Amino acid sequence: MIFLKRKVILVTDGDANARRAVEMAATRIGGRCISRSAGNPTPLSGEEIIELVKTAKYDPVIVMVDDKGNPSQGQGEQVIEEILKSDEIEVLGVIAVASNTEGVNGVAVDFSINSDGERVEGAVNKCGRETNSKVLYGDTVDILNKYKVPVIVGIGDIGKMNGKDDSKIGAPVLTRAIEEILKIAE
């Protein structure tokens, strides 16, 4: 019997706005969303989320992880680590969400999607504006420095960015970020 790993995209945000945006974007790209992974901080363990991913009807599966502003390794980063170490999951990429959290190292992004939905080579801030750096600062991203992830895409605060990523208009910025990861994974 051939065992196929489940294809997952991690999103480093999980508040109510993020949940609505991720659910909308997952629908738009024909994927699945583990809505129970939403929360501030992430309410489930990595093991619980992996079990939910395995029951999803099809791939890609989008999982939310959140540290609730904790600058040290919080619940969301623990979940990221468990998922990245799993033999049953293939992480296609991570959408690294910028925040105003101080005391974090940040993570170098491969590229970002700005608040206008454009691909930019540097990082972005919480508002989705390009910064003069490749390093994105967020509360749930430092753990990514320990692992090889196929692609890390920076994004502003999903579901927000002054209304430019609102789920009511289809979460266009987040959707574009997911689409870019899927293109690279092909």
VENTA-V664969 format. One record per pair of residues at least 24 apart in sequence whose ideal C-beta (glycine too) atoms are under 7 Angstrom apart, sorted by sequence separation. I is the first residue (numbers start at 1). J is the second residue. D is the distance in Angstrom with one decimal. If there is no record, write none. Layout:
i j d
I J D
I J D
This chain:
i j d
14 38 4.6
32 56 4.3
42 66 5.2
153 177 4.8
14 39 5.2
15 40 4.6
32 57 6.3
41 66 5.3
109 134 6.2
14 40 5.7
32 58 6.2
37 63 4.9
38 64 4.9
40 66 5.2
41 67 5.7
98 124 5.8
100 126 5.6
108 134 4.8
34 61 6.3
37 64 4.6
39 66 6.5
41 68 4.0
98 125 5.3
99 126 5.7
108 135 5.5
109 136 5.0
128 155 6.9
153 180 6.0
14 42 5.7
31 59 6.9
37 65 6.9
40 68 4.7
98 126 4.7
107 135 6.8
128 156 2.9
153 181 6.1
31 60 4.4
32 61 4.9
33 62 4.8
34 63 5.0
106 135 4.2
107 136 5.9
127 156 5.4
31 61 6.6
49 79 6.1
69 99 7.0
71 101 5.4
106 136 5.6
124 154 5.1
126 156 5.6
151 181 5.7
31 62 5.8
71 102 6.7
106 137 4.2
123 154 4.8
124 155 6.6
125 156 6.6
126 157 4.9
46 78 6.7
60 92 6.3
69 101 5.4
71 103 3.9
124 156 5.3
41 74 5.8
42 75 4.9
46 79 4.4
50 83 6.5
71 104 5.0
104 137 5.6
128 161 4.1
151 184 5.2
41 75 4.1
42 76 4.7
45 79 6.9
49 83 6.7
54 88 6.5
104 138 6.9
107 141 4.3
127 161 6.0
150 184 6.8
41 76 5.8
47 82 6.5
104 139 6.3
106 141 6.4
107 142 6.7
127 162 6.6
26 62 4.9
46 82 2.4
50 86 5.5
53 89 6.4
101 137 6.9
128 164 6.7
42 79 5.2
46 83 5.5
101 138 6.6
105 142 4.9
107 144 4.6
50 88 6.2
98 136 5.3
101 139 3.9
104 142 5.6
107 145 5.8
50 89 6.2
98 137 6.2
99 138 4.6
22 62 5.5
96 136 5.1
98 138 5.2
99 139 5.0
105 145 6.6
113 153 6.4
97 138 5.3
110 151 5.0
112 153 6.4
115 156 5.5
22 64 5.8
96 138 5.9
110 152 5.5
111 153 6.4
112 154 3.3
113 155 5.4
109 152 5.0
110 153 6.6
112 155 6.3
109 153 6.5
8 53 6.0
19 64 6.7
96 141 4.8
107 152 6.1
109 154 3.9
128 173 6.5
18 64 6.1
115 161 4.2
6 53 5.1
115 162 6.9
6 54 6.2
96 144 6.9
115 164 4.6
14 64 3.9
94 144 6.2
9 60 5.5
11 62 6.2
13 64 6.4
14 65 6.4
15 66 6.8
7 59 4.0
8 60 6.7
14 66 3.4
6 59 6.0
7 60 4.7
8 61 5.1
9 62 5.0
10 63 5.5
11 64 5.1
12 65 5.7
13 66 5.8
7 61 6.9
12 66 7.0
6 61 6.0
8 63 5.7
10 65 5.9
94 149 5.4
117 172 5.4
93 149 6.6
96 152 5.3
98 154 6.6
117 173 5.4
93 150 5.4
96 153 6.8
91 149 6.2
92 150 6.2
93 151 4.0
94 152 5.1
95 153 5.3
96 154 5.3
97 155 5.7
98 156 5.6
115 173 6.2
93 152 6.8
98 157 6.8
117 176 5.0
93 153 6.3
95 155 5.5
97 157 6.4
113 173 5.6
97 158 5.8
119 180 6.6
81 143 5.7
77 140 5.8
80 143 5.2
84 147 5.0
113 176 5.1
12 76 6.6
76 140 4.2
113 177 4.5
77 142 6.8
77 143 4.0
113 180 6.9
71 139 6.3
70 139 6.1
10 80 6.1
69 139 5.0
73 143 6.3
67 139 4.6
10 83 6.7
67 140 4.3
66 140 5.8
8 83 6.7
65 140 5.8
8 89 5.2
10 91 6.2
6 88 6.4
8 90 6.9
12 94 6.8
95 177 5.1
5 88 6.0
6 89 5.6
7 90 5.3
8 91 5.3
9 92 5.4
12 95 6.8
5 89 5.9
6 90 6.9
8 92 6.7
9 93 5.7
10 94 4.6
11 95 4.6
12 96 5.5
13 97 4.1
5 90 4.0
7 92 5.4
12 97 4.7
9 95 6.7
11 97 6.8
93 181 3.7
92 181 5.5
93 184 6.8
92 185 4.4
60 182 6.8
12 138 5.8
12 140 4.0
12 141 5.7
21 158 4.8
21 159 3.5
20 159 5.8
18 158 5.0
18 159 5.3
17 159 3.3
28 170 6.2
17 160 5.7
24 167 4.4
21 165 6.1
13 158 5.3
21 167 4.8
24 170 6.0
25 171 4.6
29 175 6.4
11 158 6.9
20 167 3.9
24 171 4.4
28 175 5.0
25 174 4.6
29 178 5.3
21 171 3.9
25 175 4.4
29 179 6.3
22 174 6.9
21 174 5.1
25 178 5.5
29 182 6.8
9 178 6.1
9 181 5.7
